[in-house]
Amino acid sequence: MLALVFADTPKGVTEKMVKKAGRLTEKEFKELVKKGYLEPVEGRTRTVKKYRTSEAGRAYCMKSIWNLPFLKYARLKEAEQLSPQSFLETLRLKYNDLVRSSPIAPYVRITDLRLKVSEELNISGDEFDRRIIELNSSDPYVVQLHAGSGESNSGLKTARGVYHYAIVK
């Protein structure tokens, strides 16, 4: 689990760094890649291959982390410190950054938005999902969710279905 947490970065980290951080053997590393918990990152150089934690890897970590009482308590306290207004401000800033390069503007892929906001606020993908669903439920005008098309495991899963795109006003 430590290796997956260490590799949870958009740019990715090298195989050697993942193994060292998680104290993994070659077999354990390959098992993480095989299960889809680590995914290769498209890089500029072909000689050094980098990996990052996939959505499936994040889900696995979040399931596992809640079994550790201290981490559960720390995560709850961290989430309480982030006000809804701060989350919305960061969400708007990152949305505005992404919409400029979005091929289907004003829509932005939720996976990209999740990655940017989670990185900025240092929150988990699940925490991002919970907060954006709350915002959409409380004011559907501010955060509009749209189904579109995409992989079912990468979208935002709600009671109404899976959403892949968002508009933030």
Secondary structure, 3 states (H helix, E strand, C coil): CHHHHHCCCCCCEEHHHHHHHHCCCHHHHHHHHHHCCEEEECCCCCCCCEEEECHHHHHHHHHHHCCCHHHHHHHHHHHHHCCHHHHHHHHHHHHHHHHCCCCCCCCEEHHHHHHHHHHHHCCCHHHHHHHHHHHHHHCCCCEEEECCCCCCCCCEEECCEEECEEEEC
